[in-house]
Amino acid sequence: MVRAHQRSNLHALVSHDPAAVDAHAIGRTDEVLFPVGYSWLVLAGSLDIIFTHVMLNLGAVEVNMIANAALGYAGLWGLILLKFSVVAGVLWICEYVGRRRLRAAKSLVSAGVVLNFFPVVFSIAQLTLFFDEWFEMYMRG
């Protein structure tokens, strides 16, 4: 059963309105601060892995040196472990910082989402530009 003050604190956290979050809600540790932002972060990380895998299968190379090392050492599972370790680290940092400075944590979540979507957008652009060449090369080969 959710009490009235818990309901208002939960609503304040879900609404992402820093002015609506009171000190009691920020100090709570049983709720995450930015569930919607974290969902977008996990989605961006997942799409990054998917598009990286597609692009590698089409003959592209991984340009991130750390990701390339993980890929060379442990294959796709190494890349997945690296990506979601980074995502988990960002989530932890946002929760830690957010309990002290809510606006700073919100900015970190937004930056994390944007940065994780860069490779996805870049991969979609490459697929769009070079689809005809890859289709000819791999499908009709």
C-alpha positions in Angstrom: 0.0 0.0 0.0 1.5 3.4 -1.0 1.0 6.2 1.4 0.1 9.7 0.3 3.5 11.2 0.9 5.1 8.3 -1.0 2.8 8.8 -3.9 3.7 12.5 -4.1 7.4 11.7 -3.9 7.1 9.0 -6.6 5.2 11.3 -8.8 7.9 14.0 -8.4 10.6 11.5 -9.3 8.7 10.2 -12.4 7.8 13.7 -13.6 11.5 14.7 -13.7 10.7 18.1 -12.4 13.7 19.0 -10.1 11.6 21.6 -8.3 9.0 19.0 -7.4 11.5 16.6 -5.8 11.7 17.3 -2.1 14.7 16.4 0.2 12.9 13.3 1.5 12.5 11.9 -2.0 16.1 12.6 -3.0 17.3 10.8 0.1 15.3 7.6 -0.6 17.3 4.7 -2.0 14.5 2.4 -3.0 13.6 4.3 -6.2 15.7 5.3 -9.2 15.7 8.9 -10.0 15.3 8.8 -13.8 13.6 5.6 -14.9 12.6 7.0 -18.3 16.1 8.3 -19.0 17.6 5.1 -17.9 15.3 3.2 -20.3 16.5 5.4 -23.1 20.1 4.8 -22.1 19.7 1.0 -22.1 17.8 1.2 -25.5 20.6 3.3 -27.0 23.2 0.8 -25.7 21.3 -2.1 -27.1 20.9 -0.5 -30.5 24.6 0.3 -30.5 25.4 -3.4 -30.0 22.9 -4.5 -32.7 24.0 -2.0 -35.3 27.7 -2.6 -34.5 27.1 -6.4 -35.1 25.3 -5.7 -38.4 28.0 -3.3 -39.6 30.8 -5.7 -38.7 29.0 -8.5 -40.6 28.9 -6.2 -43.6 32.6 -5.7 -43.5 32.9 -2.5 -41.5 35.6 -2.2 -38.8 35.2 -1.0 -35.2 36.8 2.4 -34.8 36.6 2.6 -31.0 40.0 1.2 -29.8 38.7 -0.1 -26.5 35.6 -1.8 -28.1 37.8 -3.2 -30.8 40.1 -4.7 -28.2 37.1 -6.2 -26.4 35.8 -7.6 -29.7 39.2 -9.1 -30.5 39.6 -10.6 -27.1 36.1 -12.0 -26.5 34.1 -11.5 -29.6 30.5 -10.1 -29.6 30.1 -11.2 -25.9 33.1 -9.1 -25.0 31.6 -6.1 -26.8 28.2 -6.7 -25.0 29.9 -6.9 -21.6 31.9 -3.7 -22.3 28.8 -1.7 -23.5 26.6 -2.7 -20.6 29.4 -2.2 -18.0 29.6 1.3 -19.3 25.8 1.7 -19.2 25.7 0.3 -15.7 28.5 2.7 -14.6 26.7 5.7 -16.0 23.5 4.6 -14.2 25.4 4.2 -10.9 27.1 7.6 -11.3 23.8 9.3 -12.1 22.2 7.8 -9.0 25.1 8.7 -6.8 25.3 12.3 -8.1 21.6 12.7 -8.3 21.2 12.1 -4.6 23.4 15.1 -4.1 22.9 17.3 -7.2 19.7 16.5 -9.1 20.2 18.9 -12.0 23.8 17.6 -12.6 22.6 14.0 -12.7 19.8 14.8 -15.1 22.4 16.4 -17.4 24.5 13.3 -17.1 21.6 11.1 -18.1 20.8 13.3 -21.1 24.5 13.3 -22.2 24.7 9.6 -21.8 21.6 9.0 -24.0 22.9 11.4 -26.7 26.4 10.0 -26.7 25.1 6.4 -26.9 22.8 7.3 -29.9 25.7 8.8 -31.9 27.0 5.4 -33.2 23.4 4.2 -33.9 22.7 7.3 -36.0 26.1 7.0 -37.8 25.4 3.3 -38.5 22.0 4.0 -39.9 23.5 6.7 -42.1 26.1 4.3 -43.4 23.6 1.6 -44.1 21.4 4.1 -46.0 24.3 5.5 -48.1 26.0 2.2 -48.9 23.1 -0.3 -48.8 23.1 -0.8 -52.6 26.8 -1.7 -52.6 26.5 -4.1 -49.7 23.3 -5.7 -51.1 25.1 -6.3 -54.4 28.2 -7.6 -52.7 26.7 -9.9 -50.1 23.2 -10.9 -51.4 23.9 -11.4 -55.1 27.6 -12.0 -54.7 
